[in-house]
């Protein structure tokens, strides 16, 4: 199963990026659900970000994606109010 990490210390989430080139974008982030995207036949989620004429697509299981959302909501219970 693909890994998905949720970091609640966003200001210090990726200290290694201090030494790497980073490209920030204001482009929309698109999420697509692939109904049977996992080898098990379970759904997966593909996340697309367009940058400088190219695209990055990352994929994880829908289960991990939903769990990440639940973790964020547990940390910030008034988020959807």
Helices and strands as residue ranges (DSSP letters): G 10-12, G 15-19, E 29-34, E 44-51, E 54-61, H 62-75
